[in-house]
């Protein structure tokens, strides 16, 4: 009879992938100045990002580097701050929100759409 596999710690799981689609972030990603990403609830359900997970950071199909998840926090899109925009590679919070609204399904009131903030460090 097969035995149940032991629970793996987050750092023992296969790497998760964060894919950026905004070409304007290329320079900041290659210089490793971006260390925060946002995913939809659907993406979080599919990938289950947890602190300690290894990351593969990609810009479209190109691998930029590796990282490790430090923090995952669910929050409404309306609570994003300028700091969130800056560490995500954007100058203004409006630019970040515009990009998120383009690539994520939003509620009628986009401010209520829940996003998952993923803070990571580069390896």
ChimeraX attribute file (.defattr): number of C-alpha atoms within 10 A of each C-alpha:
attribute: neighborCount
match mode: 1-to-1
recipient: residues
	/A:1	3
	/A:2	4
	/A:3	5
	/A:4	6
	/A:5	6
	/A:6	6
	/A:7	8
	/A:8	8
	/A:9	11
	/A:10	17
	/A:11	15
	/A:12	11
	/A:13	12
	/A:14	10
	/A:15	17
	/A:16	19
	/A:17	16
	/A:18	21
	/A:19	17
	/A:20	17
	/A:21	14
	/A:22	11
	/A:23	10
	/A:24	10
	/A:25	16
	/A:26	17
	/A:27	12
	/A:28	14
	/A:29	20
	/A:30	13
	/A:31	9
	/A:32	15
	/A:33	15
	/A:34	22
	/A:35	22
	/A:36	20
	/A:37	21
	/A:38	23
	/A:39	21
	/A:40	19
	/A:41	17
	/A:42	13
	/A:43	14
	/A:44	17
	/A:45	10
	/A:46	9
	/A:47	13
	/A:48	13
	/A:49	24
	/A:50	19
	/A:51	16
	/A:52	17
	/A:53	20
	/A:54	25
	/A:55	22
	/A:56	16
	/A:57	24
	/A:58	18
	/A:59	18
	/A:60	13
	/A:61	10
	/A:62	10
	/A:63	14
	/A:64	17
	/A:65	15
	/A:66	18
	/A:67	22
	/A:68	24
	/A:69	22
	/A:70	17
	/A:71	16
	/A:72	19
	/A:73	11
	/A:74	15
	/A:75	15
	/A:76	14
	/A:77	22
	/A:78	14
	/A:79	10
	/A:80	17
	/A:81	14
	/A:82	15
	/A:83	13
	/A:84	21
	/A:85	20
	/A:86	17
	/A:87	15
	/A:88	23
	/A:89	24
	/A:90	20
	/A:91	14
	/A:92	14
	/A:93	17
	/A:94	14
	/A:95	14
	/A:96	21
	/A:97	18
	/A:98	10
	/A:99	14
	/A:100	17
	/A:101	15
	/A:102	9
	/A:103	11
	/A:104	16
	/A:105	13
	/A:106	17
	/A:107	11
	/A:108	8
	/A:109	9
	/A:110	14
	/A:111	15
	/A:112	14
	/A:113	18
	/A:114	18
	/A:115	24
	/A:116	21
	/A:117	21
	/A:118	23
	/A:119	21
	/A:120	22
	/A:121	16
	/A:122	16
	/A:123	10
